[in-house]
Amino acid sequence: MCRLEGRRPVPELVHLQGKCVLVTGSTTGIGEATLRLCVAAGARVMMHGRDARRASRLARELGRRVRISLGNLAEPAACDRLIRATIRAFGRLDGLVNNAAVTTRSDLETTDAPTFDRIIAINLRAPLLLIRAALPHFRRQGNGVVVNIGSVNALCGENQLLAYSVAKGGLMTLTRNLADAHVKENIRFNQQSCGMQVSPDGSPSKTVRTRKRGSTNWLNPPGSCDGK
Ligand SMILES: NC(=O)c1ccc[n+]([C@@H]2O[C@H](COP(=O)([O-])OP(=O)(O)OC[C@H]3O[C@@H](n4cnc5c(N)ncnc54)[C@H](OP(=O)(O)O)[C@@H]3O)[C@@H](O)[C@H]2O)c1
């Protein structure tokens, strides 16, 4: 397990010193924890999300190695913009962490076409489009690393997480396909398939606490793909 020690590089992550990394959905949760670890290891990091206020607060705390680019990944053009903004800010891109996702509740009855399309757009299409936009830069550099944040739900999925689980299953296939397709170009693809996570401060998140009481309100309700 990696240790977070302020902004000093930690031995386990020393290979991130001076690297430039984009972490999508890094204004909160697992993305924020990833962002903090990368900064602590000496990387320059592009923070991404939609919540401008939270992003600014975090960037102020973490200092000048963190830059911000906001955008709604449901829109294909936002993916290109995000990669362009990262290259503009740092001049290169060593690592892409596809973390942003919505955890929207849906079963067969509530998964209508707009719900399905929106979850797939954010959780599966956006990672593909981001990787696609990053590929020319990885090729120019002669290397690149992609980490997709998946879920154990990819393997079957909870009853009330139908579309989410299908998207994570697709992400797993995407990771494996691209890892095979680009291995000779020194571009690596890996996936971290998470189970239930607690929040970065180590305390059980609202999500986990609510779930333990048997409620399903810990997920975004049907029809609300953004959790807003
Ligand atoms: N937490 C868990 O227990 C768990 C378990 C398994 C897998 N995972 C996976 O781990 C990843 C992170 O989960 P989390 O629980 O840390 O999520 P989270 O706290 O809900 O954070 C999601 C992040 O994604 C961003 N985001 C959501 N929709 C977006 C959109 N349409 N466009 C741009 N950004 C968007 C959010 O940005 P804003 O808030 O700024 O809009 C936020 O920064 C996800 O891929 C999730 O599927 C999580």
The ligand as an SDF file (V2000), in Angstrom:
LIG
                    3D

 48 52  0  0  0  0  0  0  0  0999 V2000
  -16.5740    4.1850   -4.6680 N   0  0  0  0  0  0  0  0  0  0  0  0
  -16.6930    2.8900   -4.8650 C   0  0  0  0  0  0  0  0  0  0  0  0
  -17.0790    2.1460   -3.9610 O   0  0  0  0  0  0  0  0  0  0  0  0
  -16.3320    2.2840   -6.2050 C   0  0  0  0  0  0  0  0  0  0  0  0
  -16.3870    0.8850   -6.3570 C   0  0  0  0  0  0  0  0  0  0  0  0
  -16.0430    0.3230   -7.5940 C   0  0  0  0  0  0  0  0  0  0  0  0
  -15.6420    1.1300   -8.6250 C   0  0  0  0  0  0  0  0  0  0  0  0
  -15.6190    2.4870   -8.4580 N   0  0  0  0  0  0  0  0  0  0  0  0
  -15.2120    3.3110   -9.5940 C   0  0  0  0  0  0  0  0  0  0  0  0
  -14.2230    4.2300   -9.1750 O   0  0  0  0  0  0  0  0  0  0  0  0
  -14.3640    5.4460   -9.8950 C   0  0  0  0  0  0  0  0  0  0  0  0
  -14.5310    6.6110   -8.9280 C   0  0  0  0  0  0  0  0  0  0  0  0
  -15.6200    6.3590   -8.0780 O   0  0  0  0  0  0  0  0  0  0  0  0
  -15.9610    7.3290   -6.8510 P   0  0  0  0  0  0  0  0  0  0  0  0
  -16.9000    6.5980   -5.9650 O   0  0  0  0  0  0  0  0  0  0  0  0
  -14.7080    7.8970   -6.2960 O   0  0  0  0  0  0  0  0  0  0  0  0
  -16.8070    8.4460   -7.6310 O   0  0  0  0  0  0  0  0  0  0  0  0
  -17.3620    9.8600   -7.1440 P   0  0  0  0  0  0  0  0  0  0  0  0
  -16.8930   10.1690   -5.7590 O   0  0  0  0  0  0  0  0  0  0  0  0
  -18.8190    9.8790   -7.4490 O   0  0  0  0  0  0  0  0  0  0  0  0
  -16.6270   10.8530   -8.1440 O   0  0  0  0  0  0  0  0  0  0  0  0
  -16.8910   10.8030   -9.5120 C   0  0  0  0  0  0  0  0  0  0  0  0
  -16.0040   11.7950  -10.2330 C   0  0  0  0  0  0  0  0  0  0  0  0
  -16.3390   11.7140  -11.6140 O   0  0  0  0  0  0  0  0  0  0  0  0
  -16.7240   13.0100  -12.0810 C   0  0  0  0  0  0  0  0  0  0  0  0
  -17.8160   12.8850  -13.0420 N   0  0  0  0  0  0  0  0  0  0  0  0
  -18.9860   12.2140  -12.8990 C   0  0  0  0  0  0  0  0  0  0  0  0
  -19.7400   12.3760  -14.0010 N   0  0  0  0  0  0  0  0  0  0  0  0
  -19.0240   13.1540  -14.8570 C   0  0  0  0  0  0  0  0  0  0  0  0
  -19.2640   13.6860  -16.1530 C   0  0  0  0  0  0  0  0  0  0  0  0
  -20.4180   13.4660  -16.8090 N   0  0  0  0  0  0  0  0  0  0  0  0
  -18.3090   14.4410  -16.7240 N   0  0  0  0  0  0  0  0  0  0  0  0
  -17.1560   14.7060  -16.0690 C   0  0  0  0  0  0  0  0  0  0  0  0
  -16.8730   14.2410  -14.8460 N   0  0  0  0  0  0  0  0  0  0  0  0
  -17.7960   13.4850  -14.2420 C   0  0  0  0  0  0  0  0  0  0  0  0
  -17.1640   13.7780  -10.8430 C   0  0  0  0  0  0  0  0  0  0  0  0
  -16.9530   15.1530  -11.0960 O   0  0  0  0  0  0  0  0  0  0  0  0
  -17.8080   16.3430  -10.3850 P   0  0  0  0  0  0  0  0  0  0  0  0
  -18.3320   15.8030   -9.0860 O   0  0  0  0  0  0  0  0  0  0  0  0
  -16.8040   17.4470  -10.2180 O   0  0  0  0  0  0  0  0  0  0  0  0
  -18.8780   16.6470  -11.3330 O   0  0  0  0  0  0  0  0  0  0  0  0
  -16.2130   13.2340   -9.7840 C   0  0  0  0  0  0  0  0  0  0  0  0
  -14.9960   13.9200   -9.8260 O   0  0  0  0  0  0  0  0  0  0  0  0
  -15.5390    5.2470  -10.8410 C   0  0  0  0  0  0  0  0  0  0  0  0
  -15.0720    4.8170  -12.0850 O   0  0  0  0  0  0  0  0  0  0  0  0
  -16.3370    4.1530  -10.1740 C   0  0  0  0  0  0  0  0  0  0  0  0
  -17.1210    3.4290  -11.0740 O   0  0  0  0  0  0  0  0  0  0  0  0
  -15.9610    3.0660   -7.2840 C   0  0  0  0  0  0  0  0  0  0  0  0
  1  2  1  0
  2  3  2  0
  2  4  1  0
  4  5  1  0
  4 48  2  0
  5  6  2  0
  6  7  1  0
  7  8  2  0
  8  9  1  0
  8 48  1  0
  9 10  1  0
  9 46  1  0
 10 11  1  0
 11 12  1  0
 11 44  1  0
 12 13  1  0
 13 14  1  0
 14 15  2  0
 14 16  1  0
 14 17  1  0
 17 18  1  0
 18 19  2  0
 18 20  1  0
 18 21  1  0
 21 22  1  0
 22 23  1  0
 23 24  1  0
 23 42  1  0
 24 25  1  0
 25 26  1  0
 25 36  1  0
 26 27  1  0
 26 35  1  0
 27 28  2  0
 28 29  1  0
 29 30  1  0
 29 35  2  0
 30 31  1  0
 30 32  2  0
 32 33  1  0
 33 34  2  0
 34 35  1  0
 36 37  1  0
 36 42  1  0
 37 38  1  0
 38 39  2  0
 38 40  1  0
 38 41  1  0
 42 43  1  0
 44 45  1  0
 44 46  1  0
 46 47  1  0
M  CHG  2   8   1  16  -1
M  END
$$$$
